[in-house]
Amino acid sequence: MKFGVVVFPGSNCDRDIIEALRTDLKQEVMELWHKDRDLGMFSSEDCIVLPGGFSYGDYLRCGAIAKFSPMMQSVIEFAGKGGKVLGICNGFQILCECGLLPGVLLRNIHQQFVCKNVFIKEAAAVSCEALKIPVAHGEGRYFADDKTLEDLEMHRQIIYRYCDEKCTVNAESNPNGALHNIAGICNKERNVYGMMPHPERACSNELGNEDGKKVFRHLFQLN
């Protein structure tokens, strides 16, 4: 499997995800500049990653300008043909802005930037394991109308929820006020994934946390 990491002006987690995939998970990785268009070197078995950061400075609205970049037009076409796409933090915001995922990411309910370790759980897992993954965002509160939330639940499109270290989903474990404690979702076709927590920052033994590897292995069945 090959990964392509899109670099926007303002991205600040592109090096993190490249290092995690290439060094910690031993995957082939290519950098993709936002002004380019060519994704011909990728197949539907590969994955394009939209990293965290502040694309275009978040001057208008998080992800609102990035969705118009030449590369994003190619990413939308790639996803439409079944190619895998992962958006992390600002990447999740971009995926919602361009319509590849439903809903929006709003300002955190307490109106403050949050940067800390949180716990998340696989929403559909039979046996629960709480994964410790960092978050760093000011606009991470997932919101959607009732019909969209009902569809997400019905089609099992919620992939991760915020929880406590004992896997209990509650308001106290929710860092931003996201509805249904949603930390990550996918589309109905299950080839586009978005999440606010940063698994790429939890892939190294040197950092004392490798729970992020479990996220990538869960989503992409990596060895």
N, C-alpha and C positions, 0 to 999 in steps of 0.2 A: 504494500500500500504506500502511496506517495502523498505527501501533504504540500500544499501551497499556502504560504502565509502572505496575505495582502498587507502592504505597508502604506498607510495614509499619512499625510502631514499631520502631526499631532499624536500619532500612535506612540505609546510608550511601553507596550508590553510585547511588541513583536519579537524582540530579542529573547524575552523570557520563554515564549512559546516555541521559538526555534530551538533554543537550548534544551528545553524539556523534551521535545519530540526527537531531536537529533541525538542528544547525548544520553539522556536518561531512559528513553524508550526505543532508541536505536532505529529510528525511522528515517526514510529519505525525505528531505525537506527542500523546497525551493522558495525563494523570496519573490514576491510579485508586486511591482510598483503600481500605484493606483491609476496612473495615466496610461498604462498599457492595457491591451485587450485580449491578448492571446492566451487561451487556456487549452490549446490543441495538444499539449504534452500530457494532459490529464485525462483519465478515463472515468467512467461512472463508479469505478471501484475506489477511486482516490477521493481526497477531501480537501476543500478549500477552507482556510481558517481566517476569520476576521478577528483580529486581536483587540485587546483592551486598550484604552487610552482616551484621547480627546480629539478624535478625527476632525480636522479643520477647526480646531480650537473650541468646538461645541458653541460657536458664536451665535448660531440661530437656535438650534435645538439639537440635543444629542442624536447624532446619526442622520440628521435631516439633510445635510449637504453631501455627506459621503455617498448617499444612495444614488447621486447623479454622476459619480465618477465613472470614467470609461470602463474600468475593471469591474465595477459592480454590475454594469449592464451585462457583461460576460458571465459573471457569477450567477445572475438571475437566470440566464439561458442555461447555464450548466446545471443548476438545480432543477430546472424544468425538464431536463433530460434524464433526471435520476441521479445526478452527481451529488456527493455528500458535501454538506456545508456546515461548519461549526462557527458560531459567533459567541465570543466570551466578553462579558461586560459591555463595553461600547460596541463590540461586534453584535451582541444580542440586540442592542438598541437599533443598530443599522438594519438588522434583519426584520425588525418590526416596522421600521420606517418604510422599507421598500416592499413590504407586503409578503415577504417569504414566510413570516410567522405572524399569527394574530395577536392583537392586544398592543399595549404601549407600556413604556417604562417611565413612570412619573417621579417627581421629586420625592425623596424619602419622607415618610410621614412626620418625622421629627424635624424636618427642614435642615438637617445637618449631614455633612459628609461622614460616612462610616468607613473605617479601616481597621479590621480586626479579623481574627479567626472565628468562623462559625461552624456549625455542624449541619450537614445535609444528609438526606437518605434517599435511596432509590424509591420513587413513589409506587412502583409496581412490584417491588421485591416481596417475596413471601417471608423470608427471614430478614430482619433488619440489621443493618450495620451503619452506625453513624460515622460519616467521614468528616474529618476536620479540614476545611478548605477556607482560604482567606477571601474576604471581600474588600473592595475599595471603590466606593461609588457614592455619588450624591443623588443620582436619579436611577434608583434600582427597584422602585415599588411597582411590581407588575400589576396592571389593571386591565380589565376587559369587561364588556357588558355581560349580563347574566346568561344570555344565549351562548356566547362564546365560551364562558366558563363551563357551562353544561356540556358543550361539545368536547372541550378538552378533557373533562372527567370521563365522559362516555367513551371516547376513543382512546383513552389512556395516553393522552399526549403530554401529560405532566410527567416529566422524567425525574425531577428532583424537587423535594420540599425542604424548607428549613425545619430543623428539629433541634432537640437538646442532645447532650452526649449519651442519653439513654434511649434515643430514637423517638422521643415523645414530641409530636407536632403541637406546638402551642404558641400563643402570642409572645411569650417571653423570649422564645428562640428566633423570632422573626426580626431581622435587623433593620427592615425598611418599611414594614407595613404592607408587604405584598399580599394580594388577595389569595386565599387558600394556601398561604405560606409557600407560594410558588417561587422556586429558585431557578428552574429551568423547564423548558418545554420543547416539543418537536412538532413538525407538521404532520398531517394525516398520513402522508406517504412515508414518513419516518426516515427521511434522508436529509432534513434540515433541522439543526439543533441549536438552541440558544440558552445560555445560562449566565447569571450575574456573578457567581463565585469564580475564582481564578484557580482552576486545577493545575495550571502550569507553574504556579508558585508553591506547589506542594508535591514536587516530584523528585526531590533530592534528599538523600540521607544527610548531606552536609547541612541542610536546613532543618533537619530533625523531623521531617514530615514527608511521607511518600504516598499519602492517601490520594493525591491527584492522579497517580498512575492508575488507580482503580477506576477513576472516572473515564479516562481514555480507553481503557480496556473494556469497560462496560459498553461505551458507545460504539467502539469500532472493532471489538473482538481482537485486540492486539495480543500478541504473545507476552 
